[in-house]
Amino acid sequence: MSTRQPPFSRQGHAVALLAGGIGGLLFYLLGMPLAWMLGSMVFVTVAALSGQQPQVHFAARGVMIGVLGVFLGSAFNPEVADRIAECSLALLVLACYVAAGSALVFVYLRRVGGFDRVTAYFASTPGGLGEMVLSAEAMGGDARRVSLVHTIRIITIVLVIPFWFRLVMDVDVPSLMPPTPGVIPHVEDWLILAACAGIGWPLAKLCRIPAAGLVGPMILSAIAHLTGLTAVQPPPPLVAVAQLVIGASVGARFAGTPLRFVWQTARLAIASTAVLLALALLITLTLSDVVGVRPEAMALVLAPGGLAEMSLIALALGVDTAFVSSMHICRIAMIVILGPTLFRLFGRPVDKGSLTTPE
């Protein structure tokens, strides 16, 4: 799996959107949870592994991530803000989970997977795909493996979590987000939401905030909703398109990756994801009452999926969306800031010539 963005191809972009649209529509008609994101992700992944070259333009992905950021920010309200301020214990539990989960996966990838030390380290973190890939490449690790492990982890989590809630916990995850009840949008509401998306990303990037394209619009949207400037959410069809594009961008990461290499790494990635999920479930069952958080919310906070994906699931379930989003932002910040820093302090770069990767 290449870590560099290939030249943009209109044909590849069309393949991604077509496959994603077919998958999303099929999943929607079948009543699957988060249909447009999961269907798009599955179908584009299959297209990529079958020899196609699906590709999502960075601008389209950036716009849709901004839409999701505004959508997630709309879940914030004064009651939620007060609740987050009281969750310092949840942050401590989350930090312990990140440290313990990373250590367990590191040992597994080293001893069972045979990964070199650098690759195992940056592939073991429960999050931070882009930053971990770049750091692994800079430190002499196998960036292809790191990228593949993180991508498969996200896909596995996003596929498992909604079905777990629906089939095991009997909590429905809808195929499409419902509109805001009892709210009639006006032109000024749409202008406010557009401003949150358009200003939030460059402002967050200027401040060097992790996942700026999502977090910046989400913060401005949260401020707008907390202060009462608007109570409107982006319309459900637009959110469905955003989910389709995000799902397609995840699946498109597999383009050009040899199937043998994918299979060899996928087995290790799925097993390591199972380790992280088991640890998250154990902590949820034993500490959710102590922390004072609903088990559903605690499970989503600890689930090592993507910020956008886990927040969308929380929103679909009506489970403390703002709390879940905030905790995932903290998780990403921990990993992005501390991960490379700790390795620079205690690790040693490896000789790239000593790395071995399958053909």
C-alpha positions in Angstrom: 0.0 0.0 0.0 1.6 3.2 -1.1 1.7 6.1 1.4 2.0 8.8 -1.3 -1.1 10.2 -3.0 -1.1 9.1 -6.6 -1.9 11.7 -9.4 -5.6 12.4 -9.5 -7.6 10.3 -12.0 -11.1 11.3 -13.0 -11.8 7.7 -13.9 -10.6 6.5 -10.5 -12.8 9.1 -8.8 -15.8 8.0 -10.9 -15.1 4.3 -10.0 -15.0 5.2 -6.3 -18.2 7.2 -6.3 -20.0 4.6 -8.5 -19.0 1.7 -6.4 -19.7 3.6 -3.2 -23.1 4.8 -4.4 -24.1 1.2 -5.4 -22.9 -0.2 -2.1 -24.5 2.6 -0.1 -27.8 2.2 -1.9 -27.9 -1.6 -1.5 -27.1 -1.4 2.2 -29.8 1.3 2.6 -32.4 -0.9 0.8 -31.4 -3.8 3.0 -31.8 -1.7 6.2 -28.2 -2.0 7.2 -26.8 0.3 10.0 -25.0 3.4 8.7 -25.8 2.1 5.2 -24.2 4.8 3.1 -20.8 4.7 4.9 -20.5 0.9 5.4 -21.9 0.0 2.0 -19.6 2.5 0.2 -16.6 1.3 2.2 -17.2 -2.4 1.5 -17.9 -2.0 -2.2 -14.9 0.3 -2.8 -12.6 -2.0 -0.9 -13.7 -4.9 -3.1 -13.2 -2.8 -6.2 -9.7 -1.8 -5.1 -8.7 -5.4 -4.3 -10.1 -6.7 -7.6 -7.6 -4.5 -9.6 -9.6 -1.3 -10.0 -8.0 2.0 -9.0 -10.7 3.9 -7.0 -9.7 7.3 -5.8 -11.4 10.1 -3.9 -10.3 13.6 -4.7 -8.8 15.3 -1.6 -11.1 18.3 -2.1 -14.3 16.2 -2.1 -13.1 14.3 0.9 -12.2 17.6 2.7 -15.6 19.2 2.0 -17.5 16.1 3.2 -15.3 15.8 6.3 -16.2 19.5 7.0 -19.9 18.6 6.6 -19.5 15.8 9.2 -17.7 18.1 11.5 -20.6 20.6 11.4 -23.0 17.7 11.9 -21.2 16.4 14.9 -20.9 19.8 16.5 -24.6 20.2 16.3 -24.9 17.6 19.1 -23.4 19.9 21.6 -25.5 21.8 24.1 -25.0 23.4 27.6 -25.9 20.2 29.4 -23.3 18.2 27.5 -20.7 20.9 28.1 -21.2 20.6 31.9 -21.0 16.8 31.6 -17.7 16.8 29.7 -16.2 19.1 32.4 -17.0 16.4 35.0 -15.3 13.6 33.1 -11.7 13.9 34.1 -11.9 10.3 35.4 -13.0 9.1 31.9 -10.0 10.8 30.4 -7.7 8.9 32.8 -9.4 5.6 31.9 -9.0 6.5 28.2 -5.3 7.3 28.7 -4.7 4.0 30.5 -6.6 2.1 27.7 -4.4 3.8 25.0 -1.2 2.9 26.8 -2.2 -0.7 27.7 -3.8 -1.4 24.3 -0.8 -0.1 22.4 1.6 -2.2 24.6 -0.4 -5.4 24.0 -0.6 -4.9 20.3 3.1 -4.0 20.0 4.1 -7.3 21.7 1.7 -9.2 19.5 2.9 -7.7 16.3 6.6 -8.2 17.3 6.3 -11.8 18.5 3.6 -13.3 16.4 3.7 -11.0 13.3 7.4 -10.7 13.2 7.2 -6.9 12.6 10.4 -4.9 13.1 10.3 -2.7 16.2 9.5 0.6 14.4 6.7 -0.9 12.3 5.2 -2.7 15.3 5.3 0.5 17.4 3.5 2.8 15.0 1.1 0.1 13.9 0.1 -0.7 17.5 -1.6 2.7 18.4 -5.4 2.7 18.5 -5.7 5.7 16.1 -3.7 8.3 14.3 -3.5 6.6 10.9 -2.0 9.4 8.9 0.4 10.6 11.5 1.6 7.1 12.4 2.2 6.3 8.8 4.3 9.4 8.2 6.2 8.8 11.5 6.9 5.2 10.7 8.3 6.2 7.3 10.5 8.9 8.8 11.8 6.5 11.5 12.7 3.7 9.0 9.7 1.5 9.5 7.5 -0.3 6.9 4.9 2.4 6.1 2.8 0.0 4.0 2.2 -2.3 6.9 1.4 0.5 9.3 -1.1 2.0 6.8 -2.7 -1.4 6.2 -3.0 -2.4 9.9 -4.6 0.9 10.7 -7.0 0.8 7.7 -8.1 -2.7 8.4 -8.6 -1.8 12.1 -10.9 1.1 11.2 -12.9 -1.1 8.7 -13.2 -3.9 11.2 -14.4 -1.6 14.0 -16.9 0.2 11.8 -18.3 -3.1 10.6 -18.5 -4.7 14.0 -19.7 -2.0 16.3 -23.1 -1.1 14.6 -24.0 -4.8 14.3 -23.0 -5.5 17.9 -25.4 -2.8 19.1 -28.2 -4.0 16.8 -27.8 -7.8 17.3 -26.4 -8.2 20.8 -27.6 -5.1 22.7 -30.8 -4.7 20.7 -30.2 -1.0 20.1 -31.1 0.1 16.6 -28.5 2.0 14.5 -30.5 3.7 11.7 -29.5 3.6 8.0 -30.0 7.3 7.6 -29.8 10.1 10.2 -33.2 11.7 10.9 -33.8 15.4 10.5 -33.8 17.7 13.5 -37.2 17.4 15.2 -39.3 20.6 15.6 -36.7 22.9 13.9 -37.5 24.9 10.8 -34.3 26.0 9.1 -33.9 29.5 7.6 -31.4 31.0 5.2 -29.3 32.4 8.0 -29.0 28.9 9.6 -27.5 27.5 6.4 -25.1 30.5 6.2 -24.0 29.8 9.8 -23.4 26.1 9.1 -21.5 26.9 5.9 -19.3 29.4 7.8 -18.5 26.8 10.4 -17.3 24.4 7.7 -15.5 27.1 5.6 -13.7 28.8 8.5 -13.2 25.9 10.9 -10.8 23.9 8.8 -8.2 26.6 8.0 -8.4 28.0 11.6 -7.8 24.6 13.1 -5.0 23.9 10.7 -3.4 27.2 11.6 -3.6 26.2 15.3 -2.1 22.8 14.4 -5.1 20.9 15.9 -5.1 17.1 15.0 -7.7 16.1 12.4 -8.2 19.8 11.5 -10.7 19.2 8.7 -13.1 17.5 11.1 -12.3 19.1 14.4 -12.3 22.7 13.3 -15.8 22.8 11.8 -17.0 20.7 14.7 -15.7 23.2 17.3 -17.2 26.2 15.5 -20.5 24.3 15.0 -20.5 23.4 18.7 -20.0 27.0 19.7 -22.8 28.1 17.3 -25.2 25.5 18.8 -24.1 26.1 22.4 -24.6 29.9 22.1 -28.0 29.5 20.4 -27.0 31.0 17.1 -28.7 28.0 15.4 -30.3 24.7 16.2 -30.2 23.3 12.7 -28.2 20.3 11.5 -27.0 19.6 8.0 -29.8 17.9 6.0 -29.9 14.1 6.1 -29.3 13.6 2.3 -26.1 15.8 2.5 -24.9 13.8 5.5 -25.6 10.6 3.5 -23.4 11.9 0.7 -20.7 12.7 3.3 -20.8 9.2 4.7 -20.6 7.8 1.1 -17.4 9.8 0.4 -15.8 9.0 3.7 -16.5 5.3 3.2 -15.1 5.4 -0.3 -12.0 7.1 0.8 -11.3 4.4 3.4 -11.8 1.6 0.8 -9.7 3.4 -1.8 -6.6 3.1 0.4 -6.4 -0.5 -0.8 -5.8 0.4 -4.5 -2.6 -1.1 -5.9 -2.0 -3.3 -2.9 -1.1 -7.0 -3.7 -3.8 -9.3 -2.5 -1.2 -11.6 -0.9 0.3 -8.8 1.1 -3.2 -7.7 2.2 -4.1 -11.2 3.4 -0.9 -11.7 5.3 -1.2 -8.4 7.1 -5.0 -8.5 7.5 -4.9 -11.6 9.7 -2.5 -9.8 12.1 -4.5 -6.6 11.9 -7.9 -8.3 12.7 -6.3 -10.2 15.6 -4.8 -7.1 17.0 -8.1 -5.3 16.7 -9.8 -8.1 18.6 -7.3 -7.6 21.4 -8.2 -3.9 21.5 -11.9 -4.6 21.4 -11.6 -7.2 24.2 -9.7 -4.8 26.4 -12.3 -2.0 25.7 -15.1 -4.4 26.5 -13.4 -5.5 29.8 -12.9 -1.9 30.9 -16.5 -1.0 29.9 -17.9 -3.8 32.0 -15.8 -3.1 35.0 -15.4 0.7 35.1 -18.4 2.4 33.3 -20.3 2.6 36.6 -17.3 3.9 38.5 -16.7 6.6 35.9 -20.3 7.5 35.8 -20.8 6.9 32.0 -23.4 4.8 30.3 -21.9 1.4 29.1 -22.9 2.2 25.5 -21.1 5.6 25.6 -18.0 4.1 27.3 -17.8 1.3 24.7 -17.9 3.9 21.9 -15.3 6.1 23.6 -12.9 3.1 23.9 -13.6 1.5 20.5 -10.4 2.2 18.5 -12.2 3.3 15.3 -12.0 6.6 13.5 -13.3 9.8 15.1 -15.8 10.5 12.4 -17.1 6.9 12.3 -17.5 6.4 16.0 -19.1 9.9 16.5 -21.6 9.1 13.7 -22.5 5.8 15.4 -22.9 7.6 18.7 -25.1 10.2 17.0 -27.2 7.5 15.3 -27.7 5.8 18.7 -28.4 9.0 20.5 -25.6 8.1 23.0 -23.8 11.2 24.4 -22.5 12.2 20.9 -20.6 15.3 22.1 -19.0 13.3 24.9 -17.9 10.5 22.6 -16.6 13.0 20.0 -14.6 14.9 22.7 -13.1 11.8 24.1 -12.0 10.6 20.7 -10.4 14.0 20.0 -8.5 13.6 23.3 -7.5 10.0 22.2 -6.2 11.3 18.9 -4.3 14.1 20.6 -2.7 11.7 23.0 -1.5 9.4 20.2 -0.4 12.1 17.7 1.5 14.1 20.3 2.9 11.4 22.6 3.4 8.6 20.1 6.2 10.0 17.9 7.7 12.0 20.9 8.1 8.9 23.1 9.6 6.9 20.2 12.2 9.7 19.6 13.1 9.7 23.2 13.3 5.9 23.8 13.5 4.3 20.4 16.3 3.9 17.9 15.8 4.1 14.1 16.4 0.9 12.2 18.3 0.2 9.1 15.8 0.2 6.2 17.9 -2.4 4.5 17.0 -4.9 7.2 13.3 -4.6 6.6 11.6 -7.5 4.9 8.2 -7.3 3.2 6.4 -9.9 1.2 6.2 -9.4 -2.6 
